[in-house]
Amino acid sequence: MDSKTQVKKTSVTGGTGCKQPGKKKAKERKSSRLYVYIYSAGGKSSSCHKLVHNYDE
C-alpha cells in the first residue's frame, strides 16, 4: 500500500516529466511552464498549510 501512495505522489509532482523521459526537448520547453505552475501551487499550498496549523493549535 505504501508503494502505491508513493507512485501517486510522484505522478502528481511530475507526471509529464516522468512519463516522457525520451522527449528531452519537449521537457525543456515545458520545464518553464511547470516551474511557474509548481511555484504558484507551492505558494497556495503553504498558505493552506498555515491555515490548517492555526486550526490545529
Residue frames as a rotation matrix with the C-alpha (Angstrom) as fourth column:
MET 1
0.569 0.822 0.000 0.00
0.822 -0.569 0.000 0.00
0.000 0.000 -1.000 0.00
ASP 2
0.358 -0.505 -0.785 2.88
0.234 -0.766 0.599 2.37
-0.904 -0.399 -0.156 0.76
SER 3
-0.676 -0.671 0.305 4.39
0.434 -0.028 0.901 1.96
-0.596 0.741 0.310 -2.70
LYS 4
-0.081 0.731 0.678 1.06
0.976 -0.080 0.203 2.84
0.202 0.678 -0.707 -4.32
THR 5
0.779 0.352 -0.519 0.91
0.506 -0.841 0.190 6.08
-0.369 -0.411 -0.833 -2.37
GLN 6
-0.073 -0.901 -0.427 4.48
0.151 -0.434 0.888 6.93
-0.986 0.000 0.167 -3.37
VAL 7
-0.640 -0.133 0.757 3.76
0.737 0.172 0.653 6.29
-0.217 0.976 -0.012 -7.05
LYS 8
0.403 0.870 0.283 0.70
0.900 -0.433 0.051 8.52
0.167 0.234 -0.958 -6.89
LYS 9
0.635 -0.218 -0.741 2.67
0.272 -0.835 0.478 11.30
-0.723 -0.505 -0.471 -5.23
THR 10
-0.455 -0.889 0.049 5.39
0.313 -0.108 0.944 11.06
-0.834 0.444 0.328 -7.88
SER 11
-0.426 0.343 0.838 2.96
0.900 0.064 0.431 11.22
0.094 0.937 -0.336 -10.80
VAL 12
0.692 0.705 -0.152 1.25
0.720 -0.688 0.090 14.23
-0.041 -0.172 -0.984 -9.24
THR 13
0.346 -0.638 -0.688 4.54
0.175 -0.677 0.715 16.06
-0.922 -0.368 -0.123 -8.73
GLY 14
-0.332 -0.529 -0.781 5.97
-0.698 -0.419 0.581 15.47
-0.635 0.738 -0.230 -12.23
GLY 15
0.352 0.570 0.743 3.61
0.071 0.775 -0.628 13.38
-0.933 0.274 0.232 -14.32
THR 16
0.973 0.046 -0.226 4.59
-0.213 -0.201 -0.956 14.85
-0.090 0.979 -0.186 -17.68
GLY 17
0.226 -0.971 -0.073 8.32
-0.971 -0.219 -0.091 14.76
0.072 0.091 -0.993 -16.96
CYS 18
-0.346 -0.370 0.862 8.29
-0.574 0.811 0.117 11.16
-0.742 -0.454 -0.493 -15.76
LYS 19
0.472 0.647 0.599 6.02
0.076 0.647 -0.759 9.83
-0.878 0.403 0.256 -18.47
GLN 20
0.969 -0.147 0.200 8.12
0.193 -0.060 -0.979 11.26
0.156 0.987 -0.030 -21.32
PRO 21
0.520 -0.841 -0.149 11.79
0.077 -0.128 0.989 10.74
-0.851 -0.525 -0.002 -20.47
GLY 22
-0.076 -0.541 0.838 12.74
0.891 0.339 0.300 10.36
-0.447 0.770 0.456 -24.16
LYS 23
0.439 0.300 0.847 11.41
0.713 -0.690 -0.125 13.77
0.547 0.659 -0.517 -25.15
LYS 24
-0.219 -0.620 -0.753 14.11
0.930 -0.367 0.032 15.98
-0.296 -0.693 0.657 -23.69
LYS 25
-0.888 -0.113 0.445 13.36
0.312 -0.860 0.403 18.95
0.337 0.497 0.799 -25.97
ALA 26
0.036 0.981 0.193 9.68
0.191 -0.196 0.962 18.90
0.981 0.002 -0.194 -25.02
LYS 27
0.401 0.066 -0.914 10.65
0.895 0.186 0.406 18.59
0.197 -0.980 0.015 -21.35
GLU 28
-0.654 -0.707 -0.270 12.91
0.741 -0.670 -0.040 21.65
-0.152 -0.227 0.962 -21.60
ARG 29
-0.692 0.463 0.554 10.11
0.043 -0.739 0.672 23.67
0.721 0.489 0.492 -23.17
LYS 30
0.383 0.904 -0.192 7.52
0.214 0.116 0.970 22.53
0.899 -0.412 -0.149 -20.62
SER 31
-0.249 -0.576 -0.779 10.07
0.892 0.177 -0.416 22.99
0.378 -0.798 0.470 -17.84
SER 32
-0.963 -0.129 0.237 9.49
0.054 -0.953 -0.297 26.73
0.264 -0.274 0.925 -17.57
ARG 33
-0.159 0.979 0.131 5.72
-0.484 -0.193 0.853 26.23
0.860 0.072 0.505 -17.64
LEU 34
0.355 0.253 -0.900 5.93
0.510 0.754 0.413 23.54
0.784 -0.606 0.138 -14.96
TYR 35
-0.650 -0.682 -0.334 8.19
0.671 -0.309 -0.674 25.76
0.356 -0.663 0.659 -12.88
VAL 36
-0.762 0.437 0.479 5.59
-0.447 -0.889 0.099 28.53
0.469 -0.138 0.872 -12.81
TYR 37
0.227 0.915 -0.333 2.84
-0.324 0.393 0.860 26.02
0.918 -0.088 0.386 -12.07
ILE 38
0.117 -0.260 -0.959 4.77
0.758 0.647 -0.083 24.38
0.642 -0.717 0.272 -9.22
TYR 39
-0.859 -0.505 0.085 5.76
0.354 -0.706 -0.613 27.80
0.370 -0.496 0.785 -7.86
SER 40
-0.466 0.762 0.450 2.19
-0.672 -0.636 0.380 29.09
0.576 -0.125 0.808 -7.72
ALA 41
0.426 0.628 -0.651 0.88
-0.060 0.737 0.673 25.75
0.903 -0.248 0.352 -6.44
GLY 42
-0.262 -0.619 -0.740 3.57
0.758 0.344 -0.555 25.69
0.598 -0.706 0.379 -3.75
GLY 43
-0.907 -0.049 0.419 2.62
-0.141 -0.900 -0.412 29.19
0.398 -0.433 0.809 -2.61
LYS 44
0.024 0.991 0.130 -1.03
-0.711 -0.075 0.699 28.22
0.703 -0.109 0.703 -2.32
SER 45
0.293 0.030 -0.956 -0.05
0.353 0.926 0.137 25.04
0.889 -0.377 0.260 -0.50
SER 46
-0.714 -0.662 -0.230 1.93
0.473 -0.212 -0.855 26.98
0.517 -0.719 0.464 2.09
SER 47
-0.691 0.502 0.520 -0.95
-0.631 -0.770 -0.094 29.31
0.353 -0.393 0.849 2.93
CYS 48
0.339 0.839 -0.426 -3.31
-0.469 0.543 0.696 26.34
0.816 -0.036 0.578 3.15
HIS 49
0.005 -0.420 -0.908 -0.94
0.581 0.740 -0.339 24.51
0.814 -0.526 0.248 5.48
LYS 50
-0.909 -0.354 0.219 -0.60
0.067 -0.644 -0.762 27.59
0.411 -0.678 0.609 7.66
LEU 51
-0.222 0.916 0.334 -4.38
-0.823 -0.360 0.440 27.85
0.523 -0.177 0.834 7.95
VAL 52
0.473 0.376 -0.797 -4.61
-0.020 0.909 0.417 24.18
0.881 -0.181 0.437 8.90
HIS 53
-0.466 -0.731 -0.498 -1.89
0.557 0.194 -0.807 24.66
0.687 -0.654 0.317 11.50
ASN 54
-0.796 0.219 0.564 -3.80
-0.468 -0.814 -0.345 27.53
0.384 -0.538 0.750 13.07
TYR 55
0.267 0.959 -0.094 -6.90
-0.709 0.262 0.655 25.37
0.652 -0.109 0.750 13.29
ASP 56
0.217 -0.268 -0.939 -4.89
0.360 0.916 -0.179 22.55
0.907 -0.299 0.295 14.88
GLU 57
-0.812 -0.567 -0.138 -3.49
0.362 -0.304 -0.881 24.82
0.458 -0.765 0.452 17.58
